[in-house]
Amino acid sequence: MLNQKTIAFLGAGSMAEAMISGMIKTDKVPVNQIIVTNKGNQDRLNRMEDKYRVRTVTFSEMPFREADFVILAMKPKGAEETLATIKDLLRPDQVVISVLAGISTSYMEERLNAGQKVIRVMPNTSSMIQESATAMSLGTDTNDSDSRMVKELLSVMGKVYVIEEEQMDIFTGLAGSGPAYFYYLIEQMENIGKVSGMDGKMARKIAAQTLYGAAKMIMDRDESPAELRKKVTSPNGTTAAGLEALKKYHGGEAISQAVSHATNRSREISEEIDRVLIPS
């Protein structure tokens, strides 16, 4: 039961805050069972405590053995030092959950004690409103019970998808970076609304509601996006004209390239981290 679990966050940046914000908006994770620390930014810890009422401590005061889940949420460059510091402070039955971009489960397992349970996850910033698309990949020593419990924990922030770790880069391109693509789309729709004489905030709300409704149609129905698109596209109609413009100006290719470039950059970051953190 999540309401009996203690969660320790190592790191108090934007992703940790998004996850904490999502967690405490439900009744599944009591706020007094969330402990947060970082490597020295006391002002940031004070703000987190004031805003969310979570328990904050200095790194040296973190009661590691009290925690059921230890969430690594610092910058990836701090992974090596942090793993070395905590390896002998953990219980074997604790689950280490990493949200660090580019840090693999094998990398963590090699630097923690043998048999330590590790899971790599990637939420997105929609965690703050319980609508994240979150991926999780299991380490070697995790079992079905660990997977179910961590999935339940992450589910307070949105939908959770268990994937193979080799798929993390494409997941990053689709969902980790994905919200920005949709924000950019709505930004353009808002701009054309303003150019056409509509109030900007009104145009933004209309565009956002339209996107929300289309997404809900996909989530709630069995039809594919292509089938739904065809249903709303009358020959020679306004939608057909808009779609023709998207084809003419390579809208589909732009979307594919956005995902592809983000995916490739995720892979490059992993390789860069390997070069920095793994001695030659």
FENSULTA-V929122 format. One record per residue. N is the residue number from 1. RES is the residue in one small letter. OMEGA is omega in radians with two decimals (none if undefined). D_CENTER is the distance of its C-alpha to the mean C-alpha in Angstrom with 2 decimals. Layout:
# FENSULTA-V929122
N_RES_OMEGA_D_CENTER / N_RES_OMEGA_D_CENTER
This chain:
# FENSULTA-V929122
1_m_-3.10_22.72 / 2_l_-3.09_19.72 / 3_n_3.07_22.13 / 4_q_-3.08_23.92 / 5_k_3.07_21.11 / 6_t_-3.05_20.52 / 7_i_3.13_17.17 / 8_a_3.08_17.45 / 9_f_3.00_14.96 / 10_l_-3.01_16.15 / 11_g_-3.07_14.98 / 12_a_-3.14_14.83 / 13_g_-3.00_13.05 / 14_s_3.14_10.81 / 15_m_3.06_7.49 / 16_a_-3.14_9.92 / 17_e_3.12_11.50 / 18_a_-3.14_8.79 / 19_m_-3.14_8.36 / 20_i_3.12_12.16 / 21_s_3.11_12.91 / 22_g_-3.09_11.42 / 23_m_-3.01_13.23 / 24_i_3.06_16.48 / 25_k_3.05_16.84 / 26_t_3.08_17.71 / 27_d_-3.04_20.71 / 28_k_-3.10_19.10 / 29_v_3.12_18.19 / 30_p_-3.05_21.13 / 31_v_-3.11_20.44 / 32_n_3.09_23.18 / 33_q_3.05_21.39 / 34_i_3.14_18.51 / 35_i_-3.05_19.69 / 36_v_3.03_18.24 / 37_t_2.96_19.72 / 38_n_-3.04_19.51 / 39_k_3.06_22.12 / 40_g_-3.13_24.33 / 41_n_-3.07_23.00 / 42_q_3.12_24.84 / 43_d_3.12_24.60 / 44_r_3.11_20.81 / 45_l_3.13_21.26 / 46_n_3.13_24.00 / 47_r_3.12_21.94 / 48_m_-3.14_19.21 / 49_e_3.14_22.11 / 50_d_-3.04_23.92 / 51_k_-3.00_21.11 / 52_y_3.14_19.52 / 53_r_3.07_22.50 / 54_v_3.09_20.60 / 55_r_3.11_22.72 / 56_t_-3.14_22.47 / 57_v_2.98_24.46 / 58_t_-3.09_25.28 / 59_f_-3.11_23.95 / 60_s_-3.14_27.41 / 61_e_-3.08_27.55 / 62_m_3.12_24.36 / 63_p_-3.00_25.76 / 64_f_-3.03_23.77 / 65_r_3.05_25.93 / 66_e_-2.98_25.26 / 67_a_2.99_21.58 / 68_d_3.10_20.53 / 69_f_3.06_16.97 / 70_v_-3.05_16.45 / 71_i_3.10_12.94 / 72_l_-3.07_13.04 / 73_a_3.08_11.22 / 74_m_3.07_14.02 / 75_k_-3.09_14.50 / 76_p_-3.12_14.82 / 77_k_3.11_18.52 / 78_g_-3.05_19.04 / 79_a_-3.07_18.05 / 80_e_-3.10_21.64 / 81_e_-3.09_23.32 / 82_t_-3.14_21.00 / 83_l_3.11_21.26 / 84_a_-3.10_25.01 / 85_t_-2.99_25.33 / 86_i_-2.96_23.70 / 87_k_-3.12_24.87 / 88_d_3.11_28.10 / 89_l_-3.05_26.72 / 90_l_2.96_24.72 / 91_r_3.14_26.16 / 92_p_-3.09_25.94 / 93_d_3.10_24.55 / 94_q_3.10_21.55 / 95_v_3.05_18.10 / 96_v_-3.11_16.24 / 97_i_-3.11_12.45 / 98_s_2.98_10.91 / 99_v_-3.07_7.61 / 100_l_3.12_10.10 / 101_a_3.03_10.01 / 102_g_-3.13_13.21 / 103_i_-3.05_14.27 / 104_s_3.07_15.44 / 105_t_-3.13_16.47 / 106_s_3.10_20.05 / 107_y_3.14_19.83 / 108_m_-3.11_18.93 / 109_e_3.14_21.54 / 110_e_-3.06_24.15 / 111_r_3.03_23.81 / 112_l_-3.13_23.71 / 113_n_-3.11_26.64 / 114_a_3.10_27.49 / 115_g_3.14_25.99 / 116_q_-3.12_23.03 / 117_k_3.12_20.24 / 118_v_3.08_16.90 / 119_i_3.09_13.64 / 120_r_-3.13_10.87 / 121_v_3.05_7.33 / 122_m_2.99_4.14 / 123_p_2.93_1.43 / 124_n_-2.97_2.73 / 125_t_3.06_5.94 / 126_s_2.99_7.60 / 127_s_-3.06_6.93 / 128_m_3.14_10.17 / 129_i_3.11_12.10 / 130_q_-3.13_11.02 / 131_e_3.12_10.03 / 132_s_2.82_6.36 / 133_a_-3.01_6.59 / 134_t_3.06_5.18 / 135_a_3.01_7.38 / 136_m_3.10_9.69 / 137_s_-3.00_12.80 / 138_l_3.02_15.79 / 139_g_-3.03_18.09 / 140_t_-2.98_21.84 / 141_d_3.06_22.93 / 142_t_3.14_20.53 / 143_n_-3.09_22.26 / 144_d_3.13_21.79 / 145_s_3.09_21.99 / 146_d_-3.11_19.19 / 147_s_-3.14_16.98 / 148_r_-3.08_17.99 / 149_m_3.13_17.50 / 150_v_3.10_13.97 / 151_k_3.08_13.10 / 152_e_3.11_14.97 / 153_l_-3.10_13.18 / 154_l_-3.11_9.66 / 155_s_3.07_11.56 / 156_v_-3.13_12.44 / 157_m_-3.13_9.16 / 158_g_-3.13_9.73 / 159_k_-3.10_10.35 / 160_v_-3.12_9.77 / 161_y_3.10_11.15 / 162_v_-3.08_13.02 / 163_i_2.99_13.70 / 164_e_-3.06_15.91 / 165_e_3.12_14.64 / 166_e_-3.13_16.63 / 167_q_-3.08_14.38 / 168_m_-3.12_11.24 / 169_d_3.12_12.64 / 170_i_3.05_13.28 / 171_f_3.10_9.94 / 172_t_3.14_8.70 / 173_g_-3.11_11.68 / 174_l_-2.95_11.19 / 175_a_3.13_7.73 / 176_g_3.10_5.82 / 177_s_-3.01_9.12 / 178_g_-3.13_10.32 / 179_p_-3.12_10.35 / 180_a_3.12_12.66 / 181_y_-3.11_14.96 / 182_f_3.04_15.57 / 183_y_3.13_16.13 / 184_y_3.11_18.57 / 185_l_-3.12_20.24 / 186_i_3.06_20.85 / 187_e_3.13_22.05 / 188_q_3.12_24.61 / 189_m_3.08_25.67 / 190_e_-3.12_26.18 / 191_n_-3.13_28.25 / 192_i_3.05_30.50 / 193_g_3.13_30.98 / 194_k_3.11_32.23 / 195_v_-3.11_34.44 / 196_s_3.02_35.94 / 197_g_3.14_36.84 / 198_m_3.03_34.16 / 199_d_-3.05_32.68 / 200_g_-3.13_29.34 / 201_k_3.09_27.47 / 202_m_3.12_29.08 / 203_a_3.13_28.04 / 204_r_-3.13_24.41 / 205_k_3.12_24.46 / 206_i_3.14_26.27 / 207_a_-3.13_23.88 / 208_a_3.11_20.79 / 209_q_3.11_22.66 / 210_t_3.11_23.69 / 211_l_3.13_20.21 / 212_y_3.14_19.13 / 213_g_3.12_22.30 / 214_a_3.11_21.90 / 215_a_-3.14_18.41 / 216_k_3.07_19.94 / 217_m_3.14_22.88 / 218_i_-3.12_20.86 / 219_m_-3.02_19.04 / 220_d_-3.05_22.40 / 221_r_-3.13_24.79 / 222_d_-3.11_25.63 / 223_e_3.07_26.63 / 224_s_3.05_24.79 / 225_p_3.13_23.69 / 226_a_3.13_26.89 / 227_e_3.12_29.02 / 228_l_3.12_27.69 / 229_r_-3.12_28.25 / 230_k_-3.13_31.78 / 231_k_-3.10_32.55 / 232_v_-3.10_32.07 / 233_t_3.08_33.84 / 234_s_3.10_37.56 / 235_p_3.09_39.84 / 236_n_-3.10_40.82 / 237_g_-3.09_38.68 / 238_t_-3.14_36.31 / 239_t_3.10_33.15 / 240_a_3.13_34.90 / 241_a_3.12_35.79 / 242_g_3.13_32.24 / 243_l_3.09_31.03 / 244_e_3.11_33.94 / 245_a_3.10_32.87 / 246_l_3.11_29.35 / 247_k_-3.10_31.10 / 248_k_-3.08_33.62 / 249_y_3.00_31.15 / 250_h_3.13_28.84 / 251_g_3.13_25.92 / 252_g_3.12_24.74 / 253_e_3.13_25.11 / 254_a_3.13_23.17 / 255_i_3.13_20.11 / 256_s_-3.13_20.55 / 257_q_3.10_21.03 / 258_a_3.13_17.93 / 259_v_-3.12_15.77 / 260_s_-3.12_18.20 / 261_h_3.10_18.23 / 262_a_3.11_14.48 / 263_t_3.14_14.67 / 264_n_3.13_17.74 / 265_r_3.06_16.43 / 266_s_3.13_13.60 / 267_r_3.13_16.58 / 268_e_3.14_18.71 / 269_i_3.11_16.46 / 270_s_-3.14_16.53 / 271_e_3.11_20.27 / 272_e_3.13_20.76 / 273_i_3.10_19.18 / 274_d_-3.11_21.44 / 275_r_-3.11_24.41 / 276_v_-2.98_23.87 / 277_l_-3.09_23.03 / 278_i_-3.11_25.23 / 279_p_3.12_28.92 / 280_s_none_31.06
